[in-house]
């Protein structure tokens, strides 16, 4: 009769598991923060658990009692008595037994009958449970107390960041949206974000509980902003009181079903635990047909957080003091794909750029294309140093440099690398190999050409003449040009120059997905150590106008939509990088005392302004230091003696401040003629103008 009853009970349990299509409540009949009494009528008085701390959640299953003192600990079954408990609380290195007595009894084969019964699937005897429950529970309680003390110590020792910016509150208060992760192909998960959208369900830690241990519950994505999502626990319906923001790429976020497969408890929030009498039926009904994260989502996140550049790799980078040449630098640090570089012959001088930035190249790149290069004073490589493999660097598009290509002296429009808010009149100074060009800003060049900068011919940061006028963008004229407003036709005629043919420029406009008003995290290219809260304020085809929240518009930057210096909301939190919050009015207006210095006369002023920011609680000084977008060049030194700010005024090396003498050379006859656009794309205005051959 007993065997028949056991078989019937096992069949009933199998049927209940089969009906639960989600597998979330297998072996889980009730989990209440207040209830610790058994719901099984088969338990006798002998099965009553001795004094158990009230802080431990008690899970009852067919007369057995077990707890989850720590959500990270796995469960184990005693090979002697069959008791279930936390693996870390079990005895011996192998964690096979719940106590010393079970270990000794197993070794002496004194309970072969009990072992045989357990192997045959029978429940442990009442005698075994009575003998082992009390010491096991005492160990579990002690283990839970130990875990709580460890967590408290860890919190006490944790370093509080210099700033703690709440993206969720900021987005909700301004009623804005974050740019989707899929807009940032270079960012982690940028190419495999998939169909993660509003309505997707996930399993996350339940914070609405008075339990001292970690439990989980299912939540729905209400709103997405980059990596961050506004979540609402299942069962709250339209109640927003417990909504919270969470980064979806943190380890504590899981697809539905993870708790069941990992033996973790699903516990409804305390605020609504009595709302439904049958939570299992509620979840089955609510989750049927819904979406969840891919099962390999966490694995993909870990894979995407691996970066090929390593410390002490050698690269070629632009010399920040002479933009026209490169130098050897070493990778000192890698965070989220961003590299902290130091020059090989000057280990104290460092700056940041992304591993896909066109600032960096493999060793030997300069010689291969004819770019100027400063030889290092270091005689040989130090121990551990290695040249970064060429395949790690961003590839450029192959171009045909036959007769129909850029020529020295051709005019164009280019983003000023020393003032990223300005698009200026520029000239091709020298044509290099592999499609690279040396570009100079008209009217602000140094005599020795040390401020020429290298752009590829397919760079999205150079434009045909007339681009700004067609797209209603203010064009910065050459310094000293008095015939305002500036007209390209008059300028080409007076200088005897020709405009670079429109057909040579990059006409590709990807479906980038950015929209005006979207929030993101962007590198301040005037001080590339800093990643700031920013907004897309204008879109012209593939060109984005990035505004740094809390600062004036004159400090905006023109950046390409595929720039590796743009990141989704939550990128800093994911990678551990410091995020600079929006500046307050007080920060902008506060005076900044600076030491006196010798006066220098900069030849190019344009729209360059000054401002300052508080970094880590101190006044940080910054200056114009790098190229824009994905053609960013190396910045000047951090240590600036003079007015400063988060995007401080221009402060060039002396070699860049000398006035360039008027250069007049023989040029082709004027061929520029103003016309209408010959192509339109997903932006405002028209991109190109027609030119006569």
Beta strands, then each sheet from edge to edge (+ up, - down):
strand 1: 58-61
strand 2: 64-67
strand 3: 75-77
strand 4: 84-86
strand 5: 201-205
strand 6: 216-225
strand 7: 228-233
strand 8: 244-247
strand 9: 313-319
strand 10: 322-335
strand 11: 338-343
strand 12: 346-354
strand 13: 360-361
strand 14: 372-373
strand 15: 386-387
strand 16: 411-416
strand 17: 419-431
strand 18: 436-441
strand 19: 453-456
strand 20: 462-463
strand 21: 475-476
strand 22: 519-523
strand 23: 531-540
strand 24: 543-548
strand 25: 557-560
strand 26: 566-567
strand 27: 579-580
strand 28: 613-615
strand 29: 618-620
sheet 1: 1+ 2-
sheet 2: 3+ 4-
sheet 3: 5+ 6- 7+ 8-
sheet 4: 12+ 11- 10+ 9- 13+
sheet 5: 12+ 11- 10+ 9- 15-
sheet 6: 12+ 11- 10+ 14+
sheet 7: 19+ 18- 17+ 16- 20+
sheet 8: 19+ 18- 17+ 21+
sheet 9: 25+ 24- 23+ 22- 26+
sheet 10: 25+ 24- 23+ 27+
sheet 11: 28+ 29-
end
